[in-house]
Amino acid sequence: MGPAGFFGLIWLVYAIAWLFTGMRGDALAGILRGVVAVGGTLAVGVLLGAATGGALASAPDRLTARAPLRGLLAGAVAGTLFLPETLVVAFATDVGYLPTLLTVLATPVVGAVAAAHSGDVVGRTRLHPWLWVPLRPRAQS
């Protein structure tokens, strides 16, 4: 199941690239662009999340206790680290102007979302109850 699923996913990426971008030539170029688009976006997302969480975790308490300062820190880190996604989209679309422009314009949105959820990342708010496991008292033996 593993190899068949992997190669099926690669061909699905190529088929979508072929349908939407009109790539009729080199099959390897289509697969490479699709893999770079998916892998690059995942890498940027992991880097963005890890760096934002790390910055918030290592920030002093006087900064993370205040929502505006915490939001500015999270928004600045996330917005800055989202910019490499522009390079991923530019490579995947052969520097398509509209997708690249939309990715650049999405940068403030990513920063705003990170700022809005920075309290949950640090553990200062409990707006999303599914993130928190209720503490159970340990049984005495």
N, C-alpha and C positions, 0 to 999 in steps of 0.2 A: 504494500500500500504506500509506503514512504516514497520510493523512487517514482512510482507512477503518479502520485499526487504532486511531487516536485516538478516533474517534467510537464504534467498537465497544467500546472500553474504557469510555468514559463510560456507554454504555447497559448494560454489564455491571455497573458500579458501581450504577447506578440499579436494575437488576433485583434485585441482592442486597439493597439497602436496602429495596426494596419487599417482598421475600419475608420478610426477618427483622424488620423494624420495622413492617410493616403500613401503610406510607405509601401511601394510595390517592388522595391528592388532587393537589396541585401537583407536577408533574413537575420543574419547575425547582428547587424546594426539595430534592427528593431528590438531584438531580444535584449541587447545591451542597454538600450535606452530605457526599456521597461524595467529591467533589473536595477539600473541606477536610480530611476524614479522611485521605485518602491523601497529599495535598500537605503537610498540617501535620505528619503523622508523619514524612515524609521530611525536612522542614525541621528538625524537632527532632533527628532522628538525625544529620543533617549538622552541625548546631550542636554537638551533644553530642560527636561524634567530633573535630571540629576544635578545640574548646575544650579537651578533655581532652588531646589530643596537644600542643596549644600550651602548656598549663600544664606538662606533663611535660617538654617540650623546653626551656622557659625556666627550669625549676627548677634550682637549683644542684646540682652533682655530689654534694655531701655529703648532699643529700636523696634524690636518685635512686639512690644507691648502696645505700641501706638499704631492703630490701623493705617493712617495715611503714610507714615514712614515705612511701615512694612510693605504696603502696597506699592510705593515708589520703588523700593528695592526689588521686589519680585517682578514688577512690570519692566524695569530697566534691564534686568538680567534676561528675562524671557524675550523681550523685544529685540535685544541685541543678538541673542543666540538663535533667533528665528531667521535672521538675515541670510545665513548660508542656504536656507531653503530656496532662496531666489536662484542661486547657482544650480541647485538640483533641477529646478523647474526649467531654467534656461537650457541646460544640457538635454533634458528629456524632450523638450519641445523644439529643439534646434533654434533656440533664441526666438521663440514666438513672442511677439510684443505683448499681446493681451494676457496670456497666462503669467508672463514675467511681471507685468505691471500689476496684475491682481495680487500676486504673491507679495510684492513690495507694499501694496496698500493694505494687506492683511496683517502687517507687522504690528501696528498699533492695537489691532483687535486682540492679537495674541498677548500683548503686554497688559491690556485691560482685563482679560480673562484671568491671567496669572495674578494680577493685583487683587481682583475680586475674591479669588480663592486662596490667597496667601495665609489667611487666618486658619483655614483648614489644614494647610500644609504644615504650618508651625505647630498646630495643636491648640491654638488659642480660642477657636470657636468650634461649635458642634452643630453647624447648620445642616450637615449631611449625616444623619444617624447611622447609615449603613457603613460608614467609615470607622465607627467606634464599636468595639466589642464591650459589652457590659462586664464589669469585673464581678467575678463570683468568689465568694469566700472559700478558702481552702478547707477541705475536710480535715478535722483533727484525727490523727490515728493514735 
